[in-house]
């Protein structure tokens, strides 16, 4: 029996009551009850401050783009590249007076145009616009507006009007703002077509080659996700992305990109909390709310979940089974979040690579993106095909029959 994938076989599908848009919008409201307040006087949101692992280092600072003329609302514009695609992320803090679709859209258009003008080599500009008084980082209250603007679609984005936002499929306007109802362009829940490879016996593709699973936690991220997806596309590899519900909520277009490109989307809780510390009701909320968000974005059920930090308990397993989820852990954790350098990371990855293994990396670590092409090329040289966790699991299930 293959033992590198530890999972809990489920018995029922996710409750249909959580799949509807009404519950989806209620999820957002519950996730950021303090959005309408004028200052961060409310308690920290769940998961807003994450524990640090022993020995964890800060990532090297990213280069920044200086806008000329400066735009006062822009806190910073960072950029990064995978060697082929160059992406910038603009973080914008909105004054209260601009917390409405019209002024926000105009500011987003001004920022995206200015960033492209400041750095001609960019392929994409991604935007996160927060209410200034509420901004608490990516784990705090959700943005008011997000957008992804590839260079080829800049003119289309600049032509948008508040009444025509439905024309553009790569933006999100927070529907819980008290002055505005749910926007008409929220994802419909229609299934997204994807292509998946066939799986043969345990740890083997249908062509007989051995397999190992490639997985990424903490997705999506407004700067790193497009770089990671481009890297995987160039390597012809499909992986599993364990998504944090709040992140998926704010950047749904990146989740749709994952599914369209044949990747697998899994549940990584809604707030990125250690589940073993929670009571049963809270565990259920974290898993069910993340399921509801992901199902609404993709139109597909969620089959797999990974608890943050790998922390689980008998109660976690019980709730997961009731929600139709399988627990997926890992066999290879090179601790990429420690930012120990690309050399150390690549050495750890290659030293532990083996058929039937499950590699754990993170969606928001640039060093992982940098070493990924070499790692995947070496895996091919060793005759190991990197696949999603689900492909690996289905191969094991077929072999056990």
Backbone torsions as a table, in degrees:
resi	resn	phi	psi	omega
1	UNK	NA	131.0	-179.8
2	UNK	-72.4	130.8	-169.6
3	UNK	-115.2	-2.7	-176.1
4	UNK	-74.9	-18.5	176.3
5	UNK	-106.3	109.0	-180.0
6	UNK	-96.3	120.7	-173.6
7	UNK	-146.0	159.8	179.9
8	UNK	-115.5	110.6	-175.9
9	UNK	-68.7	131.4	-173.5
10	UNK	-96.6	160.8	-177.0
11	UNK	-114.0	-17.9	-175.3
12	UNK	-138.2	157.4	176.8
13	UNK	-79.0	165.4	177.5
14	UNK	-62.8	141.9	179.8
15	UNK	-56.6	129.4	-179.0
16	UNK	-64.4	-23.7	-179.3
17	UNK	-63.7	-25.4	-179.5
18	UNK	-85.5	-9.2	-177.3
19	UNK	-85.0	-10.8	-174.2
20	UNK	-81.2	157.5	-177.5
21	UNK	-66.0	-31.7	179.5
22	UNK	-60.6	-44.5	177.4
23	UNK	-68.1	-36.6	178.3
24	UNK	-56.5	-45.4	179.4
25	UNK	-70.0	-33.9	176.3
26	UNK	-64.4	-33.8	176.6
27	UNK	-58.3	-45.6	-178.8
28	UNK	-62.9	-45.4	-178.4
29	UNK	-61.2	-42.3	179.3
30	UNK	-67.1	-31.2	-175.5
31	UNK	-74.7	-22.1	-177.9
32	UNK	-143.8	67.7	-175.8
33	UNK	-64.9	-17.2	-176.7
34	UNK	-99.2	14.1	-174.1
35	UNK	-59.8	-36.7	-173.6
36	UNK	-84.6	-0.9	-178.7
37	UNK	-78.0	164.3	-174.8
38	UNK	-93.5	-8.4	179.0
39	UNK	-155.2	164.9	-179.1
40	UNK	-83.0	59.2	177.8
41	UNK	-89.7	-14.9	-179.7
42	UNK	-74.4	158.8	178.1
43	UNK	-60.4	158.6	176.1
44	UNK	-59.0	144.4	176.0
45	UNK	-72.2	155.7	175.4
46	UNK	-56.4	132.8	177.8
47	UNK	78.5	1.0	-177.8
48	UNK	-65.6	-35.1	175.3
49	UNK	-111.9	118.5	-176.7
50	UNK	-98.0	144.0	176.4
51	UNK	-67.4	147.5	178.4
52	UNK	-98.8	138.0	177.0
53	UNK	-75.6	148.4	176.3
54	UNK	-57.2	131.2	178.9
55	UNK	85.1	0.2	-178.4
56	UNK	-68.9	133.2	179.2
57	UNK	-109.2	155.7	173.9
58	UNK	-70.5	143.9	176.0
59	UNK	-67.5	148.6	175.6
60	UNK	-56.5	141.9	-178.7
61	UNK	-62.6	143.7	178.1
62	UNK	-85.3	151.3	174.1
63	UNK	-66.2	150.1	-177.9
64	UNK	-119.9	156.3	179.1
65	UNK	-107.2	129.3	177.9
66	UNK	-98.6	123.3	-178.9
67	UNK	-86.3	136.8	178.1
68	UNK	-132.6	115.0	-0.5
69	UNK	-72.1	155.6	-179.6
70	UNK	-66.9	148.7	175.0
71	UNK	-109.3	114.5	-170.9
72	UNK	-55.9	-33.1	-176.4
73	UNK	-74.7	-13.5	-176.8
74	UNK	-81.0	116.9	177.8
75	UNK	-77.5	-45.5	177.4
76	UNK	-165.8	155.9	173.5
77	UNK	-130.1	111.9	179.1
78	UNK	-106.3	154.8	176.4
79	UNK	-141.0	158.2	180.0
80	UNK	-153.6	165.5	-177.6
81	UNK	-143.0	151.9	171.6
82	UNK	-102.7	13.1	-178.1
83	UNK	96.0	-12.7	178.5
84	UNK	-128.2	-43.8	-177.6
85	UNK	-112.5	135.0	177.6
86	UNK	-118.0	124.9	-173.7
87	UNK	-126.9	140.3	173.9
88	UNK	-115.3	149.6	174.2
89	UNK	-125.0	122.2	179.1
90	UNK	-102.3	124.2	176.6
91	UNK	-102.2	119.7	-172.8
92	UNK	-123.6	134.7	179.2
93	UNK	-111.7	119.5	-173.1
94	UNK	-90.3	132.3	167.8
95	UNK	-70.2	158.7	-176.4
96	UNK	-56.0	-34.9	-175.6
97	UNK	-65.0	-19.7	-177.1
98	UNK	-103.5	12.5	-177.4
99	UNK	-83.9	66.4	174.9
100	UNK	-154.7	156.7	-172.0
101	UNK	-58.7	-41.9	-175.5
102	UNK	-61.1	-62.1	179.3
103	UNK	-61.1	-35.2	179.5
104	UNK	-64.8	-45.0	178.2
105	UNK	-61.9	-44.1	-179.7
106	UNK	-62.6	-39.6	177.8
107	UNK	-66.6	-42.6	178.4
108	UNK	-61.0	-39.3	177.9
109	UNK	-66.5	-41.1	178.3
110	UNK	-62.9	-43.5	-178.8
111	UNK	-66.8	-47.1	-178.1
112	UNK	-61.5	-43.2	178.1
113	UNK	-63.1	-42.8	-179.9
114	UNK	-65.2	-37.5	179.7
115	UNK	-67.3	-43.9	178.2
116	UNK	-63.0	-38.0	178.5
117	UNK	-66.8	-35.0	-177.3
118	UNK	-74.0	-26.0	-179.2
119	UNK	-141.8	100.1	-173.0
120	UNK	-69.0	-20.6	-176.6
121	UNK	-79.9	-5.3	-178.0
122	UNK	-67.9	142.6	174.4
123	UNK	-100.4	-20.2	-174.9
124	UNK	-158.7	143.0	172.7
125	UNK	-122.5	125.2	176.8
126	UNK	-110.9	142.7	-171.4
127	UNK	-125.5	137.6	171.9
128	UNK	-128.9	113.4	-178.9
129	UNK	-110.9	116.9	-178.6
130	UNK	-110.2	154.5	166.9
131	UNK	-70.3	126.8	-172.5
132	UNK	-55.0	-44.1	-174.8
133	UNK	-68.3	-19.7	-175.0
134	UNK	-104.3	-10.5	-170.4
135	UNK	-60.3	125.5	178.5
136	UNK	-136.4	27.3	-177.6
137	UNK	86.2	-179.8	-174.1
138	UNK	-66.8	-18.7	177.9
139	UNK	-93.7	-4.3	-177.9
140	UNK	-89.0	-155.6	177.6
141	UNK	-53.6	144.6	-175.6
142	UNK	-66.4	156.5	174.5
143	UNK	-61.0	163.0	172.5
144	UNK	-86.0	-30.7	-175.4
145	UNK	-152.2	136.3	172.3
146	UNK	-134.9	155.1	177.2
147	UNK	-157.8	153.2	173.4
148	UNK	-121.1	123.9	-173.5
149	UNK	-124.3	91.4	170.8
150	UNK	-62.9	150.1	-178.1
151	UNK	-56.4	-37.8	-178.1
152	UNK	-66.4	-15.4	-178.5
153	UNK	-114.5	12.8	-178.1
154	UNK	-61.0	-46.8	-179.1
155	UNK	-59.9	-39.4	177.5
156	UNK	-62.9	-43.4	-179.7
157	UNK	-65.1	-41.3	-178.6
158	UNK	-67.8	-21.6	-179.6
159	UNK	-85.5	-6.7	-176.8
160	UNK	-66.1	146.8	171.0
161	UNK	-120.3	158.0	-179.7
162	UNK	-52.4	-35.0	-179.0
163	UNK	-81.3	-7.0	-178.0
164	UNK	-116.7	21.7	-177.8
165	UNK	-61.0	-25.9	-179.1
166	UNK	-63.7	-17.7	-179.9
167	UNK	-71.6	-19.6	-172.9
168	UNK	-112.8	120.2	-172.2
169	UNK	-92.1	7.2	-177.4
170	UNK	-121.7	45.8	172.8
171	UNK	-144.2	161.8	178.4
172	UNK	-141.5	127.5	174.8
173	UNK	-111.8	124.7	-175.2
174	UNK	-61.1	115.2	-175.0
175	UNK	-81.3	-1.1	-178.7
176	UNK	-92.2	-0.1	175.8
177	UNK	-58.0	131.1	-172.3
178	UNK	-64.5	-18.6	-176.5
179	UNK	-88.8	-10.7	-172.5
180	UNK	-136.9	137.0	179.2
181	UNK	-77.9	-179.4	-179.8
182	UNK	-59.9	129.3	179.1
183	UNK	-68.2	151.2	-176.2
184	UNK	-75.0	-10.8	-175.1
185	UNK	-102.0	18.3	171.6
186	UNK	-61.1	149.5	179.9
187	UNK	-53.3	138.6	-175.1
188	UNK	-81.0	-16.2	-175.4
189	UNK	88.7	4.4	176.8
190	UNK	-66.4	138.6	-178.6
191	UNK	-57.9	140.7	176.3
192	UNK	-96.7	127.5	-179.0
193	UNK	-71.0	139.6	176.0
194	UNK	-145.1	164.9	178.2
195	UNK	-114.2	134.4	180.0
196	UNK	-127.5	147.6	179.5
197	UNK	-86.4	149.7	177.6
198	UNK	-72.6	152.9	-178.0
199	UNK	-123.1	140.9	179.1
200	UNK	-104.1	-128.4	-177.0
201	UNK	-77.1	178.3	-173.0
202	UNK	-54.7	122.7	177.3
203	UNK	67.8	17.4	-179.3
204	UNK	-134.0	142.1	170.2
205	UNK	-78.1	172.3	-177.8
206	UNK	-65.1	-19.2	176.7
207	UNK	-86.3	5.6	176.5
208	UNK	90.4	-5.7	-178.0
209	UNK	-76.8	144.3	177.6
210	UNK	-68.0	154.5	-177.2
211	UNK	-126.9	156.4	168.1
212	UNK	-141.2	154.0	-175.9
213	UNK	-96.5	141.9	176.9
214	UNK	-115.0	121.8	-176.1
215	UNK	-132.0	149.3	179.8
216	UNK	-130.7	129.7	177.3
217	UNK	-95.9	161.1	168.1
218	UNK	76.9	14.6	-179.8
219	UNK	-74.2	161.5	-9.4
220	UNK	-93.0	165.7	178.6
221	UNK	-129.1	136.6	-172.2
222	UNK	-70.1	-11.6	175.7
223	UNK	-108.7	-46.1	-170.1
224	UNK	-85.3	-30.2	-176.9
225	UNK	-58.6	-46.6	178.5
226	UNK	-63.2	-32.9	176.8
227	UNK	-67.7	-41.3	-179.5
228	UNK	-67.6	-43.6	179.0
229	UNK	-62.5	-39.6	177.8
230	UNK	-64.7	-40.1	178.9
231	UNK	-63.1	-45.1	178.8
232	UNK	-65.3	-38.9	178.9
233	UNK	-61.2	-43.8	-179.6
234	UNK	-66.7	-28.4	179.6
235	UNK	-90.0	-7.7	-179.2
236	UNK	68.1	32.1	-176.3
237	UNK	-115.3	140.1	174.9
238	UNK	-113.6	138.3	-172.2
239	UNK	-128.9	179.9	173.1
240	UNK	-109.0	127.9	176.3
241	UNK	-107.7	115.0	174.9
242	UNK	-88.4	109.5	-169.8
243	UNK	-96.7	137.0	170.3
244	UNK	-79.2	129.6	-174.1
245	UNK	-56.8	-43.8	-177.6
246	UNK	-65.2	-35.2	178.5
247	UNK	-69.4	-43.2	177.7
248	UNK	-61.6	-37.1	-179.9
249	UNK	-60.1	-43.4	-175.5
250	UNK	-82.1	-23.2	-178.0
251	UNK	-130.6	59.5	-173.5
252	UNK	-64.4	-27.9	-177.6
253	UNK	-65.9	-29.8	176.7
254	UNK	-71.8	-35.1	176.0
255	UNK	-65.5	-41.7	176.5
256	UNK	-62.7	-37.2	176.1
257	UNK	-59.0	-43.2	180.0
258	UNK	-56.7	-48.7	-175.7
259	UNK	-69.2	-41.8	179.8
260	UNK	-60.1	-31.9	-177.9
261	UNK	-90.9	10.4	172.9
262	UNK	88.3	8.6	177.9
263	UNK	-82.0	164.8	-178.8
264	UNK	-103.8	138.4	-179.7
265	UNK	-111.2	125.2	179.4
266	UNK	-119.6	170.4	-175.4
267	UNK	-93.9	126.3	177.8
268	UNK	-123.5	32.4	-176.5
269	UNK	73.2	168.3	-179.1
270	UNK	-82.4	-43.0	-175.4
271	UNK	-109.0	4.2	-176.5
272	UNK	62.2	57.1	180.0
273	UNK	-105.8	152.7	172.9
274	UNK	-74.6	109.1	-171.1
275	UNK	-68.2	-29.1	-176.8
276	UNK	-67.1	-12.0	179.2
277	UNK	-94.6	-2.4	-172.7
278	UNK	-103.6	158.4	172.6
279	UNK	-79.4	172.8	-173.4
280	UNK	-61.9	-42.1	-178.7
281	UNK	-63.2	-40.4	-179.7
282	UNK	-69.6	-38.3	175.7
283	UNK	-59.4	-45.2	-179.7
284	UNK	-62.4	-42.1	178.5
285	UNK	-59.6	-48.1	-177.1
286	UNK	-59.5	-43.7	-177.6
287	UNK	-78.0	-43.3	-176.9
288	UNK	-68.4	-38.9	-180.0
289	UNK	-68.1	-40.9	175.8
290	UNK	-63.0	-41.7	175.7
291	UNK	-56.7	-46.9	-176.7
292	UNK	-60.9	-43.1	179.6
293	UNK	-63.1	-49.9	-176.3
294	UNK	-65.7	-39.9	178.9
295	UNK	-64.8	-38.7	-179.5
296	UNK	-67.8	-36.4	-179.8
297	UNK	-70.9	-44.5	-170.6
298	UNK	-98.7	-20.2	-173.5
299	UNK	73.4	12.6	-177.5
300	UNK	-124.4	150.0	175.1
301	UNK	-68.9	156.2	178.1
302	UNK	-103.0	128.1	-174.2
303	UNK	-106.5	-32.3	-171.3
304	UNK	-120.0	149.7	172.8
305	UNK	-142.2	153.3	175.2
306	UNK	-129.6	122.6	179.3
307	UNK	-74.0	136.5	177.0
308	UNK	-53.0	134.4	-178.4
309	UNK	70.8	3.6	-176.3
310	UNK	69.8	14.7	-175.5
311	UNK	-85.6	123.3	176.2
312	UNK	-149.1	174.6	-176.0
313	UNK	-149.7	171.8	174.6
314	UNK	-56.4	-35.0	178.8
315	UNK	-67.1	-39.7	177.0
316	UNK	-60.4	-44.6	179.9
317	UNK	-63.8	-39.6	179.4
318	UNK	-62.6	-48.3	-178.8
319	UNK	-64.6	-42.7	179.5
320	UNK	-59.2	-43.4	179.3
321	UNK	-61.7	-42.1	-180.0
322	UNK	-65.4	-26.5	179.0
323	UNK	-94.5	6.0	176.8
324	UNK	77.2	27.2	-175.2
325	UNK	-110.1	144.4	172.4
326	UNK	-104.8	134.9	177.6
327	UNK	-79.3	126.8	178.5
328	UNK	-122.9	117.6	175.4
329	UNK	-102.8	-134.7	-174.8
330	UNK	-160.0	164.7	173.2
331	UNK	-113.3	-18.1	-175.2
332	UNK	-133.6	107.3	175.7
333	UNK	-119.2	98.8	-179.4
334	UNK	-79.6	4.4	178.6
335	UNK	58.9	50.9	-179.6
336	UNK	-63.3	-25.9	-179.9
337	UNK	-68.6	-11.9	176.9
338	UNK	-75.7	-12.5	178.2
339	UNK	54.4	52.6	-176.9
340	UNK	-88.3	-0.4	179.4
341	UNK	109.6	149.9	-175.8
342	UNK	-65.5	-34.9	-179.9
343	UNK	-63.1	-48.9	179.3
344	UNK	-63.3	-42.0	-178.9
345	UNK	-62.6	-46.6	-179.0
346	UNK	-64.5	-40.4	178.4
347	UNK	-60.6	-44.8	179.6
348	UNK	-63.7	-43.2	-179.5
349	UNK	-60.6	-48.4	-175.1
350	UNK	-71.4	-31.1	-178.1
351	UNK	-71.2	-22.4	-176.1
352	UNK	-107.8	-1.9	-177.4
353	UNK	-68.7	127.9	178.3
354	UNK	-157.2	155.3	177.5
355	UNK	-57.9	139.1	179.5
356	UNK	83.3	-3.2	-179.0
357	UNK	-81.0	165.3	176.6
358	UNK	-126.2	117.3	-177.9
359	UNK	-91.8	129.7	176.5
360	UNK	-105.3	117.4	170.8
361	UNK	-128.5	-179.0	-177.9
362	UNK	-124.9	141.3	-177.6
363	UNK	-66.2	-22.4	-170.9
364	UNK	-111.3	29.2	-179.9
365	UNK	-121.0	114.3	-176.9
366	UNK	-64.1	-36.2	-179.4
367	UNK	-61.9	-32.2	177.1
368	UNK	-65.7	-40.9	177.4
369	UNK	-64.2	-37.6	-177.7
370	UNK	-67.9	-35.6	-178.2
371	UNK	-90.5	-12.1	-172.7
372	UNK	-59.8	-46.3	-179.3
373	UNK	-57.5	-43.5	178.9
374	UNK	-66.3	-40.3	178.5
375	UNK	-63.2	-45.3	-179.2
376	UNK	-67.3	-36.3	177.0
377	UNK	-65.5	-40.2	178.5
378	UNK	-67.9	-37.5	176.2
379	UNK	-59.5	-42.2	177.9
380	UNK	-63.7	-40.4	178.5
381	UNK	-60.5	-34.8	179.2
382	UNK	-83.1	-1.1	179.6
383	UNK	79.9	18.1	-179.8
384	UNK	-104.0	124.0	179.5
385	UNK	-93.2	123.6	179.0
386	UNK	-85.2	128.5	-174.9
387	UNK	-136.8	-180.0	175.0
388	UNK	-76.5	164.1	177.6
389	UNK	-62.4	-37.5	-179.5
390	UNK	-64.9	-40.3	176.9
391	UNK	-61.8	-42.4	179.0
392	UNK	-64.4	-42.9	-178.5
393	UNK	-66.3	-41.2	179.5
394	UNK	-65.8	-33.0	174.7
395	UNK	-63.8	-40.6	177.3
396	UNK	-65.5	-40.5	-178.7
397	UNK	-64.4	-39.8	179.4
398	UNK	-66.0	-39.0	-177.5
399	UNK	-69.2	-25.5	-176.7
400	UNK	-84.9	-6.0	-177.8
401	UNK	-77.2	NA	NA
